[in-house]
């Protein structure tokens, strides 16, 4: 089962930083779903993944928040 990290209510830069911290403790190939409602998260989280070498498998806009499907590489 994928891990879910609900970061709704947190503002930049916390969603990207906490997603990075969570990915760091996961094993290679593990999936992480991040929920975030900060508008900057749609830029910050994919940028963090690119910088750290992780994959963004998908980003979906939900009712008032974004859902990121990340995978540790």
Number of C-alpha atoms within 10 A of each C-alpha: 6 11 14 15 17 15 19 15 12 13 15 13 13 17 25 24 14 15 21 17 11 15 22 12 10 15 11 12 12 15 21 22 19 23 24 27 21 20 13 14 26 19 10 18 25 20 15 16 20 12 9 14 12 19 16 18 13 12 16 12 13 11 7 10 18 19 20 23 18 25 22 21 15
